[in-house]
């Protein structure tokens, strides 16, 4: 058993960069333990991940705001507070805030993450046309 008691003294919110577009902040909830990583992620309006996939899948729980999630080859899906998303192992996808509203979610990543290319502006904006 491992207990993680809130934010350790001196822990800082981390600004994410290389695998995200826009301003994204992350707070660790559970550092990688047995291949599981949990982070609380805050996306400013228009911010999003790059395309990526997870070795054993990912669970997203939206806590505030609104945004999008999209699996390769499918239409983007709107996200609202309380929504929970299961992304199966190896499925290429992206997620992030809508263009006019921030979004926060808890991300539970299982296994390693393989990062890919940025989401094109056209693909991102197409989500807003639905």
N, C-alpha and C positions, 0 to 999 in steps of 0.2 A: 504494500500500500504506500502511496505517496500523497501527502497533503501539501497543497500550495496555498499559502495564506495570503490572499489579496496581493496587492502590489508590494514587492520587497522594497525596503528603504533604498532610496537612490535610483530606483528604476525609472527610466524616462520613456515617454511616448516616442515612437520611432517614425520618422517620415519615410515613407517608401518611395522608391524612385525608378530604378532600372527596369522593372517589370510592370509598371503602371503608367498610365497617362493621366495628367492632372495631379492635384494634390491629394495624397492619401496618407492617413495616419494609422498606426497600429499599436495596440497595447497587448502585451503577452498575457494570456490567461493561464496557459499551461505550456511551458517550454517543451520541446520535443521529448516525448517519453514513450518508449516502446513503439516508435513510428507514428505517434499521434501528436499533432501540434494544434493548439487552439489559440486563436487571436481574436480580439475585438478590433474591427476595422471600420474606419470612418472615411467615407468618400465625399469630397466636396462636389458641388454640382458639376456634372460633365466628366468627373474622374472615373476611371475604370481600369480593370486589369488588362494585361495582354492576354492573348489566347494562351491557354495552358491546359494541362491534364494532371491528374493525380493517380499515383500507382494503385491505390486501393480505394479511391473515391474521395468525395468531399461532401460535407453537410454545411449548409448556410442557414442561419436563422436571422431574419431581418428584425431589427429592434426599433428602428426609427427611419423616417423619411420614405423616399420612393426611388426605385431604380429598375434595373434590367438584368436578366441573365439570359445567355444564349448559347446553345450547343451548336456545333458546326453542322450546317445543312438544315437547320430548323429556324423557325421564326423566333425572334426575341420574345421573352415573356416578362410582363410587368411584375415587379415586386413591391409589396407593401408591408408595413409592420405586422408581425405575427406569422408571415409566410416562412415555411421551411422548405429548402430545396435539397434533394439528394442528387448528386452528380455521380454516376457510376464510374468504376475504375476505368481509366484510360480515355474517357470521353473528353474531347477537345471542346473548351468552352471559355467564356468570359463573363464577368459581372461587374456592375458598377452603378453609380448614381444616375438619375435622370438629369437632363440638361438644366433644369430649373429648381432642383431640390437636392439637398444632401441625402445620403443614405448611410446607415450604420448596420453592420451585421456581425454576428459571431461566426467565424469560419473554423470548422473542424476538418483538418486535412489529414488524410490517412495515407501513410507511406510518403514516398518522395514526390516532389512536384517538378514537372518538366515544363519550363517556360518556353514560349514560342514568340511569334511576331506580334506587333501592336495590332489592335483592332482599327481598321481604317475608319476615317471620319465618316465616309459614306455608309459603312455598315452600322456605325453607331447611330447616326442620324436617322437611318431607315427604321430603327426601333421606335422612334418618336412619331413616325408616320402611320403607325397602326392604330 
